[in-house]
Amino acid sequence: MANRPKFVVFTSPSPEQKQHLRLANTPLTFPVLPKKLQQTWLSSTSLSQVPRAAAIAACLLVLLAVISFLRSPSTPAAAAQQEQAWPAGLISSSCNRRSSSRVRQRAGNAGAAAGDAAQTVSVWRRPVVLLLGDSLTELGQAEDGGWSIKLTSAYTRKADVLNRGFSGFNTHAALLALCEITDNLSRQQVLLATVWLGANDAALLGRRDASAHVPLEQYRSNLLNITSQLRAAGVQHVVLLTPPPVNDAAPDAVRPGEGAPPRLFNTTAQYAAAVRAAAAQTAVLLLDVWQLFLKQPSWKQQLLASDGLHLSKRGQQEVYQALMQLVEQQLPDLRPSALPWHHPNWRSLYENPEKQFAAEQAAYQQEHGDPACCSLG
């Protein structure tokens, strides 16, 4: 910065100068010229009247001005630092008002963003998003793009995504496990719970997975019971998901020696309809995965795995996007961007960490009436 060339600004060039330099509405900025050359330039009314040496010098100065412009700070923070580093009077007063205001505006925008981050409201306990289901939920934890993994990433530091997917479970088994799940969440604020069951309930009698079969009416009753228990446990919002359509003609749908698939498209369609009815009866949200998949002509090949039941990587992505869209439209307060951080932003934390955490504790106790689990200091 100490070696940066000084600048002088000519704010009133002649019309001919403006025309030749195509800067009719822009102040001309060049490094400081020798006094004699300045007088020559200012007294000229046309570039043709400028001595050859002065014209060459002027061309070089234009080139220097372009280089100087290209080396100007590209970020608001750099602009702010540059403005502070330049000594007073380095920029002529005629353009100082314009350039400084632009620098202050850019620096102000950067400062506002940093201030917003520093002032982000934080909470004492991290809330929870509960995912209850069968293998379609359990396999959502697949490292190669599972929908549960994506949800966990989206809610990083905002909410813990608790995957309670149990491969092979039907609604009856989920009901038996639900008491343990909600008991462990008794001190947590559960913002949202998804319930994705039915793929196993729809298994056909006399086939491979017959032991998982639940009659249609009992299935619907179990869904109502699960929804009721989640609400009683304090879950704020429940989303029921329909089972996806099954491809009963998939290459691996039938194992050697079986002769017939354990699930059929038409049977599973009835269970999907039961989910819609349960969602309407309990006034909870519905994510219709059945219809979501059927809208795509190549759903069998692109959205399902080779067994015709579980999801492909793209199928996982479709479920994730549909769930996030539902939250965006129906539950905007639960969007990741709308939730406060868990514990203070580090930018403001170290100013007074004890005060920051004490404020979180006090707010939590006031809202929930739950004593703090520990004392500070």
Secondary structure, DSSP 8 states (H G I E B T S, - for coil): -TT---EEEE----HHHHHHHT-TTS-EEEE---HHHHHHHHH-SSGGGS-HHHHHHHHHHHHHHHHHHHTS--SHHHHHHHHHHS-TTSS-HHHHHHHHHHHHHHHHHHHHHHHHHHT--EESS--EEEEEESHHHHGGG-TTT-HHHHHHHHTTTT-EEEEEE-TT--HHHHHHHHHHHHHHTTTS-EEEEEEE--TTTT--TTSTTGGG---HHHHHHHHHHHHHHHHHTT-SEEEEE------TTSTTTS-TTT-S-S--HHHHHHHHHHHHHHHHHHT-EEE-HHHHHHTSTTHHHHTB-TTSSSB-HHHHHHHHHHHHHHHHHH-GGGSGGGS-EES--HHHHTTSHHHHHHHHHHHHHHHH----SS---
